[in-house]
Amino acid sequence: MATANATTVVMEARGLVKRYGHVTALDHSDFELRSGEILAVIGDNGAGKSTLIKALSGALAPDEGEIRLDGQVVHFRTPMDARRAGIETVYQDLAVAPALSIAENLFLGRELRRPGVLGSVFRMLDKKKMREDSTSHMRELRIEIGSMAQAVETLSGGQRQGVAVARSAAFARHVVIMDEPTAALGVKQSSMVLDLIRRVRDRGLSVVLISHDMPHVFEIADRIHVARLGKRIAILNPEKISMSDTVALMTGALTPDQVAPDALA
Amino acid sequence: MSRALGAVGPFLALVAASVFFATRSDRFLTGDNLSIVLQQVMVVGVIAIGETLVILTAGVDLSCGTVMALGAIVMTKLAAELGVSAPLAIAVGIGATTLFGLLNGLLVTRINLPPFIVTLGTLNIAFAITQLYSNAQTVTDLPEAMNALGGTFHVGGTTVVYGVVVMLALYALTAFVLRETAAGRHVYAVGNNPEAARLTGIATPRVILAVYVLAGVTYGIAALLSVARTGVGDPNAGQTENLDAITAVVLGGTSLFGGRGTVLGSLVGALIVGVFRNGLTLMGVSSVYQILITGILVILAVATDQLSRRGAR
């Protein structure tokens, strides 16, 4: 708790409730994301983690509760609202357009226009600048790709995920939310993406990582948010708790009061 | 690799067909004959511009030719029988085709109906309205101004029709918008991965609606060219254009699955169809065989698209 005062909270949610008919997907769930950390969100199927993430990324509006960003209460009605507030989301199903180039994908929906009349009257895109900026974004994250004019479909799964992550990292001002970023990837490509997530954090952004993959979670998370039955039941310190106890908490085989106090973050 | 081939392939096919017909007929490569090919292609060529936009979004517009015929009847009847001035009659005719584009677009985006079904319906509706409004009669005695785009000028002894210039200008404009502007790239993104487009904040339904509306505008311009070329308003025009436009788009390398292709490819595709028809006619081949060959070409083009996509995976 000593460090809690030193670290600033970037994003916070209190008492989030979301009901679908008789099903309560979120049941007064809390959430706290600190500046410059990787917070893993884990939970069994139906624990409410994807509903939580959708509420944070603007994909749905909670029935009750409030979300604060930098201490200010925010109401996201669409993903665009969240994005304007500086929160970027990397979706599980690789939200890229495969036939378009890397640069076009990075700037999709946020294209840069040429300066002067060519841009303002003729609406011409500044393709050169977008390619150059793409190159520097990708280089900053050390994603090795030859040409930004190359179509995304020519890339490997890991590289494609790299494009999606780079897009988020390039435009996020506060938070990057990643939904199962390694789910579709092989071992080597997964570790590349994990490195990438660390570099995103090291640039000062806060990362929310939703993952089923416990080894990956333990490899890179600074703290672990455990969701169960629509609530946050614990925040864990991955250095102080075993993977099997974490899974036991997630499934209800252990309760939070049964784990060592110092394992709770 | 397959991308490069996709862009160059149709052009090579056009060159090969031209070379073939040049060896079969002395008249084929003359300026006058090529001018005729362009005139024959100009109506379907302009329709194919709108059709390309629709197909790039993974849609299809089966109603294009009959909507064009409706536009032609509206503008000629207004001008010839109601004494409306030519510019206003033309504007109302283009307005009518644009309304049909709007109808197609609204049905596709608001009610989420498949474009194939929507435009199959509007094809019949447009055809029926055209027949009813014209009493199935060809509209004649048009004011001179209606035919202005059918006029010609000469470039080094070769006759050029103004309508062909209009067609080429529209192609240049569309190619520019598709390549160089965000709106154009969004058309590709929406066709390629609508979910990704939506998640990046692109107003996907608005892009699709705009594409059908713009397609309606091109059908109206095509109607004007058709009137200028034939000098009459023909209620039975456009029936071959319905499928010829799609044929041109597909031959030009645009994928029916959306998100891939170029509008200039559609011009090449329209020219391929035009060159085959013209060349086979010069060789004295019956028109039934021309239809047969067009059919085979379309299947070849779609098969090539499908196979190259499979290779890309």
Boltz contact constraints between the chains, C-beta under 6 A:
constraints:
  - contact:
      token1: [A, 80]
      token2: [B, 201]
      max_distance: 6.0
  - contact:
      token1: [A, 95]
      token2: [B, 196]
      max_distance: 6.0
  - contact:
      token1: [A, 95]
      token2: [B, 199]
      max_distance: 6.0
  - contact:
      token1: [A, 96]
      token2: [B, 196]
      max_distance: 6.0
  - contact:
      token1: [A, 97]
      token2: [B, 189]
      max_distance: 6.0
  - contact:
      token1: [A, 97]
      token2: [B, 192]
      max_distance: 6.0
  - contact:
      token1: [A, 97]
      token2: [B, 193]
      max_distance: 6.0
  - contact:
      token1: [A, 97]
      token2: [B, 196]
      max_distance: 6.0
  - contact:
      token1: [A, 99]
      token2: [B, 192]
      max_distance: 6.0
  - contact:
      token1: [A, 99]
      token2: [B, 259]
      max_distance: 6.0
  - contact:
      token1: [A, 99]
      token2: [B, 260]
      max_distance: 6.0
  - contact:
      token1: [A, 104]
      token2: [B, 185]
      max_distance: 6.0
  - contact:
      token1: [A, 108]
      token2: [B, 189]
      max_distance: 6.0
  - contact:
      token1: [A, 108]
      token2: [B, 200]
      max_distance: 6.0
  - contact:
      token1: [A, 109]
      token2: [B, 200]
      max_distance: 6.0
  - contact:
      token1: [A, 109]
      token2: [B, 201]
      max_distance: 6.0
  - contact:
      token1: [A, 109]
      token2: [B, 202]
      max_distance: 6.0
  - contact:
      token1: [A, 111]
      token2: [B, 182]
      max_distance: 6.0
  - contact:
      token1: [A, 123]
      token2: [B, 181]
      max_distance: 6.0
  - contact:
      token1: [A, 124]
      token2: [B, 180]
      max_distance: 6.0
  - contact:
      token1: [A, 125]
      token2: [B, 180]
      max_distance: 6.0
  - contact:
      token1: [A, 153]
      token2: [B, 312]
      max_distance: 6.0
